């Protein structure tokens, strides 16, 4: 009698377990059938286009020509080996100018005749402001 009762409980438990396993499968199949694959593909293509645009923009990672840590004081840069920051680019002057780091500010002073421009205009010096712009993707640019 106890043995029969135990087998009955086991059968009910097994049937209930199978039923519970089938419920997520059937709802998942219904949800999968309801997907709009063309809309999903369009979203992916839109994301890819935005990602390529961000990477290749003027402030994107693919335009990064060098990554140098500025030291306190003067940091000269240009193509010449005598600079603190050397960029191997034939378009650059041997000495383009100097980044001057003082406390938490940076100022750039262009070397005369170096051809340095900002926003298409020749510059003699620029001060980096403490303004920080961050995108939703977490990229930050200082200007």
N, CA, C and O of each residue as an XYZ file, in Angstrom:
572
protein
N       0.828     -1.186      0.000
C       0.000      0.000      0.000
C       0.876      1.255      0.000
O       0.661      2.161     -0.806
N       1.843      1.310      0.886
C       2.753      2.449      0.916
C       3.549      2.493     -0.373
O       3.817      3.556     -0.932
N       3.923      1.292     -0.831
C       4.691      1.204     -2.065
C       3.864      1.694     -3.248
O       4.388      2.420     -4.094
N       2.606      1.324     -3.334
C       1.733      1.774     -4.412
C       1.541      3.294     -4.369
O       1.522      3.960     -5.404
N       1.402      3.813     -3.179
C       1.221      5.259     -3.005
C       2.487      6.003     -3.468
O       2.405      7.060     -4.094
N       3.647      5.434     -3.150
C       4.908      6.039     -3.534
C       5.052      6.051     -5.056
O       5.499      7.053     -5.614
N       4.689      4.969     -5.741
C       4.751      4.921     -7.200
C       3.772      5.908     -7.832
O       4.080      6.515     -8.858
N       2.619      6.067     -7.238
C       1.634      7.011     -7.744
C       2.163      8.453     -7.646
O       2.016      9.237     -8.583
N       2.772      8.788     -6.516
C       3.344     10.121     -6.331
C       4.467     10.345     -7.343
O       4.592     11.437     -7.899
N       5.280      9.323     -7.584
C       6.377      9.438     -8.542
C       5.845      9.650     -9.956
O       6.395     10.455    -10.708
N       4.761      8.925    -10.331
C       4.183      9.103    -11.661
C       3.613     10.505    -11.844
O       3.795     11.125    -12.892
N       2.933     10.994    -10.832
C       2.371     12.340    -10.902
C       3.499     13.374    -10.989
O       3.406     14.328    -11.761
N       4.550     13.188    -10.210
C       5.694     14.104    -10.245
C       6.363     14.097    -11.606
O       6.731     15.149    -12.129
N       6.525     12.891    -12.191
C       7.154     12.786    -13.511
C       6.294     13.466    -14.566
O       6.819     14.184    -15.417
N       4.985     13.253    -14.526
C       4.078     13.874    -15.502
C       4.098     15.395    -15.350
O       4.097     16.121    -16.344
N       4.116     15.870    -14.118
C       4.156     17.300    -13.867
C       5.481     17.897    -14.365
O       5.486     18.986    -14.939
N       6.577     17.210    -14.156
C       7.889     17.680    -14.625
C       7.918     17.787    -16.137
O       8.413     18.774    -16.683
N       7.387     16.773    -16.824
C       7.353     16.804    -18.285
C       6.479     17.958    -18.763
O       6.841     18.660    -19.708
N       5.352     18.157    -18.129
C       4.450     19.247    -18.515
C       5.129     20.601    -18.323
O       5.001     21.489    -19.165
N       5.845     20.754    -17.221
C       6.535     22.014    -16.963
C       7.664     22.254    -17.969
O       7.936     23.398    -18.332
N       8.308     21.200    -18.412
C       9.355     21.340    -19.420
C       8.776     21.725    -20.776
O       9.413     22.470    -21.522
N       7.619     21.250    -21.105
C       7.022     21.516    -22.413
C       6.446     22.924    -22.519
O       6.393     23.486    -23.612
N       6.017     23.497    -21.404
C       5.425     24.836    -21.442
C       6.418     25.872    -21.970
O       6.056     26.617    -22.880
N       7.663     25.966    -21.448
C       8.597     26.952    -22.006
C       8.931     26.680    -23.472
O       9.130     27.614    -24.249
N       8.993     25.403    -23.848
C       9.297     25.089    -25.242
C       8.194     25.575    -26.171
O       8.473     26.113    -27.243
N       6.971     25.391    -25.773
C       5.876     25.814    -26.647
C       5.766     27.333    -26.700
O       5.495     27.888    -27.765
N       5.973     28.027    -25.564
C       5.907     29.487    -25.594
C       7.103     30.058    -26.327
O       6.974     31.076    -27.007
N       8.274     29.428    -26.209
C       9.456     29.871    -26.934
C       9.275     29.702    -28.432
O       9.695     30.563    -29.205
N       8.665     28.619    -28.847
C       8.431     28.400    -30.271
C       7.459     29.440    -30.811
O       7.622     29.922    -31.932
N       6.458     29.785    -30.027
C       5.502     30.801    -30.472
C       6.187     32.155    -30.580
O       5.950     32.906    -31.525
N       7.046     32.465    -29.598
C       7.745     33.745    -29.628
C       8.719     33.801    -30.800
O       8.848     34.835    -31.455
N       9.413     32.678    -31.069
C      10.364     32.653    -32.181
C       9.640     32.821    -33.506
O      10.153     33.471    -34.417
N       8.472     32.249    -33.618
C       7.696     32.393    -34.849
C       7.208     33.813    -35.037
O       6.930     34.221    -36.165
N       7.095     34.584    -33.952
C       6.605     35.943    -34.031
C       7.700     36.971    -34.308
O       7.399     38.160    -34.417
N       8.963     36.550    -34.424
C      10.041     37.493    -34.696
C       9.972     37.994    -36.123
O       9.671     37.246    -37.053
N      10.254     39.269    -36.274
C      10.358     39.861    -37.601
C      11.844     39.885    -37.947
O      12.562     40.804    -37.554
N      12.298     38.881    -38.678
C      13.718     38.732    -38.969
C      14.254     39.874    -39.828
O      15.414     40.262    -39.687
N      13.422     40.414    -40.715
C      13.878     41.537    -41.541
C      14.096     42.785    -40.690
O      15.058     43.521    -40.912
N      13.229     43.029    -39.735
C      13.383     44.180    -38.843
C      14.625     44.005    -37.976
O      15.366     44.959    -37.740
N      14.845     42.782    -37.505
C      16.035     42.508    -36.700
C      17.307     42.728    -37.525
O      18.267     43.325    -37.036
N      17.316     42.252    -38.764
C      18.474     42.443    -39.649
C      18.699     43.930    -39.921
O      19.845     44.379    -39.962
N      17.635     44.695    -40.107
C      17.750     46.137    -40.348
C      18.361     46.841    -39.128
O      19.188     47.739    -39.280
N      17.954     46.434    -37.925
C      18.525     47.014    -36.703
C      20.016     46.711    -36.589
O      20.803     47.573    -36.197
N      20.393     45.497    -36.929
C      21.808     45.118    -36.868
C      22.612     45.923    -37.883
O      23.691     46.418    -37.559
N      22.106     46.061    -39.096
C      22.801     46.832    -40.127
C      22.916     48.304    -39.729
O      23.938     48.939    -39.990
N      21.878     48.846    -39.101
C      21.913     50.237    -38.631
C      22.974     50.400    -37.554
O      23.728     51.373    -37.570
N      23.042     49.453    -36.613
C      24.049     49.507    -35.556
C      25.453     49.444    -36.161
O      26.334     50.207    -35.763
N      25.662     48.541    -37.117
C      26.974     48.411    -37.754
C      27.387     49.709    -38.451
O      28.538     50.133    -38.345
N      26.459     50.333    -39.155
C      26.761     51.588    -39.857
C      27.140     52.679    -38.855
O      28.085     53.433    -39.086
N      26.408     52.764    -37.751
C      26.716     53.761    -36.725
C      28.073     53.476    -36.077
O      28.816     54.404    -35.757
N      28.390     52.215    -35.887
C      29.669     51.843    -35.280
C      30.834     52.218    -36.197
O      31.830     52.774    -35.734
N      30.717     51.918    -37.491
C      31.767     52.268    -38.450
C      31.931     53.782    -38.513
O      33.052     54.287    -38.561
N      30.813     54.504    -38.512
C      30.878     55.973    -38.536
C      31.601     56.509    -37.303
O      32.429     57.415    -37.407
N      31.290     55.951    -36.145
C      31.938     56.402    -34.904
C      33.431     56.067    -34.914
O      34.249     56.888    -34.501
N      33.786     54.891    -35.374
C      35.193     54.488    -35.390
C      36.024     55.310    -36.353
O      37.195     55.580    -36.086
N      35.434     55.714    -37.475
C      36.195     56.433    -38.501
C      36.028     57.954    -38.422
O      36.571     58.678    -39.257
N      35.286     58.440    -37.433
C      35.116     59.889    -37.279
C      36.428     60.523    -36.830
O      37.376     59.817    -36.488
N      36.484     61.846    -36.831
C      37.699     62.548    -36.416
C      38.123     62.204    -34.989
O      39.306     62.280    -34.660
N      37.172     61.830    -34.150
C      37.514     61.471    -32.774
C      37.425     59.968    -32.529
O      37.450     59.522    -31.382
N      37.319     59.182    -33.611
C      37.210     57.726    -33.475
C      38.561     57.051    -33.294
O      39.608     57.631    -33.580
N      38.513     55.812    -32.813
C      39.737     55.060    -32.533
C      40.549     54.766    -33.781
O      41.772     54.660    -33.687
N      39.933     54.630    -34.934
C      40.683     54.289    -36.139
C      41.498     55.456    -36.672
O      42.359     55.255    -37.528
N      41.253     56.661    -36.195
C      42.051     57.814    -36.613
C      43.186     58.093    -35.639
O      43.947     59.041    -35.832
N      43.307     57.292    -34.613
C      44.364     57.475    -33.624
C      45.714     57.184    -34.269
O      45.952     56.074    -34.744
N      46.596     58.181    -34.284
C      47.916     58.034    -34.916
C      48.992     57.715    -33.885
O      50.042     57.176    -34.233
N      48.744     58.035    -32.653
C      49.719     57.769    -31.603
C      49.088     58.014    -30.251
O      48.159     58.812    -30.124
N      49.585     57.336    -29.254
C      49.078     57.517    -27.898
C      50.278     57.781    -27.001
O      51.072     56.884    -26.715
N      50.393     59.024    -26.566
C      51.545     59.445    -25.776
C      51.060     60.089    -24.491
O      50.101     60.860    -24.497
N      51.719     59.773    -23.397
C      51.395     60.396    -22.126
C      52.198     61.687    -22.014
O      53.418     61.691    -22.182
N      51.509     62.763    -21.731
C      52.189     64.049    -21.564
C      52.759     64.150    -20.159
O      52.098     63.818    -19.175
N      53.994     64.613    -20.087
C      54.667     64.818    -18.805
C      54.479     66.271    -18.372
O      54.217     67.141    -19.202
N      54.609     66.523    -17.111
C      54.541     67.891    -16.593
C      55.636     68.712    -17.278
O      56.771     68.251    -17.393
N      55.304     69.920    -17.731
C      56.269     70.777    -18.411
C      56.105     70.712    -19.920
O      55.005     70.496    -20.430
N      57.222     70.903    -20.634
C      57.196     70.959    -22.106
C      57.299     69.571    -22.724
O      58.122     68.756    -22.309
N      56.449     69.310    -23.726
C      56.436     68.054    -24.479
C      56.448     68.411    -25.960
O      55.392     68.643    -26.549
N      57.625     68.456    -26.563
C      57.723     68.826    -27.977
C      57.244     67.666    -28.840
O      57.360     66.504    -28.451
N      56.700     67.991    -30.026
C      56.296     66.914    -30.914
C      56.541     67.296    -32.365
O      56.585     68.469    -32.736
N      56.694     66.271    -33.148
C      56.937     66.426    -34.579
C      57.534     65.151    -35.130
O      57.523     64.108    -34.476
N      58.057     65.247    -36.347
C      58.614     64.087    -37.025
C      60.056     63.812    -36.596
O      60.516     62.672    -36.665
N      60.758     64.834    -36.159
C      62.170     64.706    -35.804
C      62.411     63.878    -34.556
O      61.613     63.891    -33.618
N      63.521     63.159    -34.559
C      63.860     62.265    -33.451
C      64.130     63.008    -32.152
O      64.071     62.394    -31.086
N      64.419     64.283    -32.196
C      64.723     65.047    -30.998
C      63.508     65.467    -30.193
O      63.660     66.064    -29.127
N      62.317     65.177    -30.666
C      61.087     65.560    -29.964
C      60.739     64.553    -28.872
O      61.113     63.383    -28.955
N      60.033     65.007    -27.863
C      59.544     64.105    -26.816
C      58.486     63.160    -27.383
O      58.419     61.993    -26.997
N      57.668     63.664    -28.293
C      56.626     62.871    -28.947
C      56.927     62.831    -30.445
O      56.797     63.843    -31.134
N      57.325     61.680    -30.939
C      57.718     61.542    -32.341
C      56.620     60.806    -33.099
O      56.241     59.689    -32.747
N      56.113     61.459    -34.154
C      55.129     60.849    -35.052
C      55.777     60.677    -36.410
O      56.193     61.658    -37.025
N      55.868     59.463    -36.882
C      56.500     59.166    -38.158
C      55.493     59.397    -39.283
O      54.838     58.468    -39.755
N      55.389     60.651    -39.695
C      54.453     61.014    -40.761
C      55.125     62.084    -41.616
O      55.491     63.150    -41.122
N      55.281     61.790    -42.887
C      55.985     62.699    -43.787
C      55.305     64.056    -43.908
O      55.957     65.031    -44.281
N      54.021     64.145    -43.607
C      53.294     65.407    -43.712
C      53.626     66.361    -42.567
O      53.316     67.550    -42.652
N      54.244     65.871    -41.509
C      54.557     66.710    -40.351
C      55.909     67.399    -40.515
O      56.806     66.902    -41.197
N      56.025     68.551    -39.871
C      57.314     69.246    -39.798
C      58.207     68.500    -38.804
O      57.726     67.727    -37.977
N      59.502     68.745    -38.901
C      60.416     68.112    -37.938
C      60.041     68.487    -36.518
O      60.098     67.650    -35.617
N      59.656     69.743    -36.311
C      59.181     70.189    -34.999
C      57.893     70.975    -35.222
O      57.915     72.076    -35.774
N      56.764     70.397    -34.786
C      55.455     71.035    -34.992
C      55.090     72.009    -33.886
O      54.393     72.996    -34.118
N      55.561     71.728    -32.699
C      55.210     72.589    -31.574
C      55.437     71.880    -30.261
O      56.114     70.854    -30.192
N      54.850     72.455    -29.209
C      55.056     71.942    -27.859
C      53.743     71.947    -27.089
O      52.991     72.921    -27.111
N      53.488     70.840    -26.411
C      52.381     70.767    -25.457
C      52.971     71.128    -24.100
O      53.941     70.513    -23.657
N      52.389     72.122    -23.444
C      52.887     72.563    -22.145
C      51.870     72.147    -21.090
O      50.730     72.613    -21.090
N      52.297     71.263    -20.190
C      51.421     70.758    -19.137
C      51.775     71.473    -17.844
O      52.928     71.473    -17.412
N      50.761     72.084    -17.232
C      50.947     72.784    -15.971
C      49.758     72.467    -15.080
O      48.625     72.830    -15.397
N      50.011     71.797    -13.977
C      48.956     71.346    -13.064
C      47.979     70.470    -13.844
O      48.344     69.385    -14.296
N      46.744     70.933    -14.005
C      45.747     70.141    -14.719
C      45.329     70.807    -16.025
O      44.222     70.575    -16.511
N      46.195     71.624    -16.591
C      45.857     72.269    -17.863
C      46.936     71.971    -18.898
O      48.096     71.724    -18.566
N      46.521     72.001    -20.154
C      47.434     71.755    -21.270
C      47.274     72.886    -22.270
O      46.161     73.277    -22.622
N      48.406     73.400    -22.717
C      48.415     74.445    -23.741
C      49.338     73.976    -24.851
O      50.413     73.438    -24.585
N      48.920     74.181    -26.102
C      49.749     73.837    -27.246
C      50.282     75.122    -27.866
O      49.522     76.061    -28.102
N      51.567     75.168    -28.128
C      52.193     76.301    -28.808
C      52.814     75.762    -30.089
O      53.726     74.937    -30.047
N      52.316     76.233    -31.224
C      52.811     75.771    -32.524
C      54.154     76.403    -32.838
O      54.397     77.567    -32.521
N      55.018     75.628    -33.461
C      56.310     76.161    -33.905
C      56.059     77.036    -35.135
O      55.225     76.689    -35.971
N      56.764     78.165    -35.260
C      56.584     79.027    -36.433
C      56.852     78.244    -37.736
O      57.848     77.532    -37.856
N      55.948     78.397    -38.685
C      56.098     77.736    -39.977
C      55.784     76.248    -39.987
O      56.061     75.571    -40.977
N      55.211     75.724    -38.907
C      54.933     74.280    -38.832
C      53.680     73.880    -39.607
O      53.498     72.706    -39.931
N      52.823     74.843    -39.904
C      51.607     74.542    -40.660
C      50.509     73.883    -39.844
O      49.619     73.250    -40.412
N      50.551     74.016    -38.524
C      49.526     73.416    -37.665
C      48.234     74.217    -37.795
O      48.240     75.447    -37.744
N      47.125     73.493    -37.965
C      45.807     74.139    -38.076
C      44.838     73.522    -37.083
O      45.036     72.406    -36.602
N      43.803     74.260    -36.793
C      42.685     73.772    -35.983
C      41.415     74.263    -36.650
O      41.250     75.461    -36.880
N      40.518     73.337    -36.961
C      39.266     73.658    -37.667
C      39.569     74.379    -38.982
O      38.831     75.277    -39.389
N      40.664     73.979    -39.643
C      41.004     74.536    -40.945
C      41.735     75.867    -40.901
O      42.080     76.407    -41.953
N      41.980     76.407    -39.727
C      42.636     77.705    -39.590
C      44.018     77.540    -38.949
O      44.169     76.764    -38.005
N      45.044     78.271    -39.458
C      46.370     78.207    -38.835
C      46.300     78.709    -37.391
O      45.559     79.644    -37.086
N      47.066     78.089    -36.522
C      47.083     78.499    -35.117
C      48.509     78.717    -34.642
O      49.451     78.107    -35.147
N      48.648     79.598    -33.662
C      49.945     79.772    -33.014
C      49.923     79.111    -31.638
O      50.955     78.654    -31.147
N      48.734     79.061    -31.014
C      48.599     78.359    -29.735
C      47.143     78.006    -29.486
O      46.231     78.644    -30.013
N      46.948     76.998    -28.687
C      45.612     76.540    -28.292
C      45.654     76.128    -26.830
O      46.642     75.558    -26.367
N      44.589     76.414    -26.111
C      44.469     75.949    -24.734
C      43.415     74.859    -24.696
O      42.329     75.015    -25.255
N      43.732     73.764    -24.042
C      42.760     72.684    -23.879
C      41.871     73.019    -22.694
O      42.357     73.187    -21.575
N      40.581     73.117    -22.935
C      39.634     73.422    -21.862
C      39.322     72.147    -21.100
O      39.553     71.047    -21.604
N      38.816     72.283    -19.928
C      38.472     71.134    -19.097
C      37.061     70.654    -19.383
O      36.378     70.165    -18.483
N      36.614     70.788    -20.627
C      35.286     70.347    -21.003
C      35.361     68.902    -21.464
O      36.232     68.544    -22.257
N      34.459     68.081    -20.975
C      34.459     66.678    -21.344
C      33.100     66.330    -21.928
O      32.066     66.588    -21.313
N      33.110     65.740    -23.122
C      31.882     65.281    -23.764
C      31.940     63.767    -23.853
O      32.916     63.208    -24.354
N      30.906     63.103    -23.371
C      30.880     61.638    -23.422
C      29.660     61.172    -24.207
O      28.563     61.714    -24.076
N      29.886     60.159    -25.020
C      28.783     59.590    -25.784
C      28.099     58.514    -24.954
O      28.583     58.134    -23.888
N      26.964     58.025    -25.458
C      26.265     56.952    -24.764
C      27.097     55.672    -24.749
O      26.922     54.826    -23.872
N      27.998     55.530    -25.716
C      28.850     54.333    -25.771
C      29.991     54.405    -24.770
O      30.749     53.445    -24.632
N      30.131     55.544    -24.058
C      31.153     55.662    -23.047
C      32.440     56.299    -23.518
O      33.395     56.403    -22.748
N      32.486     56.729    -24.770
C      33.686     57.405    -25.278
C      33.633     58.853    -24.843
O      32.581     59.488    -24.911
N      34.760     59.381    -24.396
C      34.832     60.774    -23.968
C      35.850     61.538    -24.804
O      36.886     60.995    -25.186
N      35.552     62.777    -25.079
C      36.474     63.660    -25.796
C      36.630     64.921    -24.977
O      35.653     65.452    -24.448
N      37.839     65.394    -24.872
C      38.117     66.618    -24.158
C      38.401     67.693    -25.175
O      39.071     67.438    -26.175
N      37.910     68.878    -24.943
C      38.175     69.981    -25.876
C      38.538     71.228    -25.103
O      38.799     72.271    -25.701
